[in-house]
Amino acid sequence: MANHPIDWPTWSALDATGLTTLIREQNIPLAEITHQLAAAVDALNPKINSVIELFDDAISDPGNSGANPEGRFFGVPILIKDMGSQVANQVQQIGLGFKKPAPATADDPLIENLRQAGFIVAGRTTVPESGMTLITHSIPQGDTRNPFNLQRTPGGSSGGSAASVASGIVPICSASDGAGSIRFPAAWTGLIGLKCTRGVNPLPRGLNESLLAGAVEGVLVKTVRDCAAVYEELAIHRYLGRSFMPPPILPHLSLQADQADRKLTIGVSLEPWGSTATVDPIIRTQTQAFVDRLKQLGHTIIYLDPDSICDFHRLRESFTIAEWLVPISKELQYEVALSAEELTDDNASVQLRNHLSLCDRYDLDDFLAAKVDTEALMRQWGLFWQQGQCDVIVSPVTPVTCPSLATDYRMDSPLDFDDWFSALMDAACFTIPANHMGLPAMSLPIGLDNNQCPIGAQLMAPWLHEHQLIHLASQVEKAFPDAFNMAPPLSTRHL
């Protein structure tokens, strides 16, 4: 391969903070950085299929990409998940084979924040159809593969972003999370994924938290310091008054790594929440080992009965109606009408069509009843945190290990819809409460499964307590660094 300003092992290991420091210290021209990114995509993307496209203008002329030269991350390229916030003059497919996308007329607020932070917005990453499952596969793009094991998925729906970061193509990608779509990919590719408190980060234009209550946007990164610093940049609301919720102010997250270690009470919950699923033995073993490491760091460990937290069965039911089946089926109905396309096997999966058929399963009364249940569940969580049993909850991210590409979680699975959906919700039993309740939750890498794919532990905290998660994660990263920023077999480290 051609000579580049940064050797490949260094490029692969750098986080966004490290890359921008290197660019400034060595005065590396931005075009050399974007051309090295393009070389990384050329080398690895044919094998993992995580990048849909690079933006030609950003690669060839990054100085005019809108990246703020005074920004904290000036010169760092970032790839954008092909769902959620849109990039001016670029299309967004959302994994839909029938969609005829038109270029966006303007950057969404999160993209503006990324440019103001100095990032070079450089391309798009793959997603499953409308982000509806934890396997990143779509008819337009095909399968995205996990760089730790090419027969396995990197997760979903932010799977393209996760595979791109884990493989060392790029140090950071955007992501979004409506039922675990940041935390699943982070867990299965050894990354750090923070799903922030509802309302912290600005949503795309035309949306607010009353319309999209469970979903947030964010990033997938390699280090805790990147997670803290980038979320400080993302959380800026430049258009006050647009949000349904008053924009909250995050505590200074980057300071958390430098503060004296706080000793926390950590509640541990290893039994599936609102599900009859079984936690895979290696996930239970690795999560318990992670808890033991937390105890070594001086934290107080208590084991929680899930019933002491909230009614998880009721939570699953209200989430299913209020934040999944009703809004997704209606949104798909809108997208199909907009496309004026007849759906066939060639442009829409069987489970996408099954979602559409649910438009008439629930009526307005069902939807409103689920919303009322949501309010009651929020009170249960509020009472739990107020009682002060613990500062943070630790659980697995998911009871299942990283699935193979051929799993029935796929959108083209022939399973009956109710069976397919039940299996998906079982896999997401630990993640959906944070979405439905608007709580912050983070995935941290804790080891490998029997297929040599990473496993993640989930940390949850009260609303707007991202600082607690960052502080605890920083302690763990410093004490047990070998679990972080692992090099998969397929990586730019080996070019």
Order of alpha helices (4+ residues) and beta strands (2+ residues): alpha-alpha-alpha-beta-alpha-beta-alpha-beta-beta-beta-alpha-beta-alpha-beta-beta-alpha-beta-alpha-beta-alpha-alpha-alpha-alpha-beta-alpha-alpha-beta-beta-alpha
